């Protein structure tokens, strides 16, 4: 690597490690090398509700233009429920929190040409001036650095099936163990090993709560057969949980698992049959690492005649609705605390 590129890489890492911190609920125009959109910057400075959104679902989750339409619809749901959406991505080497309409369209058009970016990839994508669609782990990092407390995604990664042999464990889980942000998802992707994923989250010290249910949801379906460690029933309860986690400085994230709406829940047996076939095909073709999840999801969608993709879009929209309400409740709670401090 050239000395100038190496120097830039070191500076990038230093910015990410140090960063500026929010003070009294206020935020500057940028954090280190992170670019905030004007809308997100203003919302953070005023203590308004902001919801972070990942971008891998746009680039690697579905084809154009469906990916762009879904991204716009998800952002609209967040706004309609009183919060500001902050889609996260890296464009031309610049980490962006909050995308303009033009940037969102560019990312959707890039599709899989943009790099699927987890924590390990961030510095390299920035140093080389590349384009990166952020996964759960990378989105969590950027959102936390700028002071966003609520992040909405579809489903998080986890321990892959046969992970006890392959050691294929998503960095989403370790990120939840060290980055204090609430992740709103439909549980973990059902292509994964759910019980081992829950065990790993427990080892990481992550609070896992199911929303309005006692059972941990399994992405495409409402039920997984595994009990959630705790249950929360309102957005206000979620806000109190997040607030307590932050005030106690536990340093870990929170996973709030929201079951897919009943009317969009796919048949468990149909999905499981498709997953087993897709897993065998992935092994036969030697598909591993971060290429495995996109391959499996795409193959399961083909095998279910598009039912899984429809379910995926529905659950992301539902998560956006729930996440926005949680963010609004949290902002109202913090505003009340701020007023109480100044009385």
Order of alpha helices (4+ residues) and beta strands (2+ residues): alpha-beta-beta-alpha-beta-alpha-alpha-beta-beta-alpha-beta-alpha-beta-alpha-beta-alpha-alpha-beta-alpha-beta-beta-alpha-beta-alpha-alpha-alpha
